[in-house]
Amino acid sequence: MSKCVRSALFGAVMLATATGGCKKKASPETPPANPKANARSSTEFARSSLPEQVRSCLERKEYREAVCALIQISQSASNEMSRIEFQNLKRETESRLQGFARTDPKAGEALKALQFMTSTP
């Protein structure tokens, strides 16, 4: 793939992501029974909930949202352990998307976008 086409595709994907394509769907929140149970920092919560969000999006066949959540994880991977966890989740996601792509073209598109966005130039 030429560098120009790759740059244009990357720009289009990032524009779609930035304009709200990956917004988390609103869900009714219930307050915790114990206020101290919610004492974790927001980054710790985001890091623990994003992998779960990727998996649940795949279960619901929301492939675009799963890829967006995975990209958010890759951007927040700051140490060696989190990069390893990201790589493991990426491989799991790619494998599942390959399976879904056999019958669903949207899964194939999401797989191509994931491979493009996480490839090294």
Secondary structure, 3 states (H helix, E strand, C coil): CCHHHHHHHHHHHHHHHHHHHCCCCCCCCCCCCCHHHHCCCHHHHHHHHHHHHHHHHHHCCCHHHHHHHHHHHHHHCCCHHHHHHHHHHHHHHHHHHHHHHCCCHHHHHHHHHHHHHHCCC
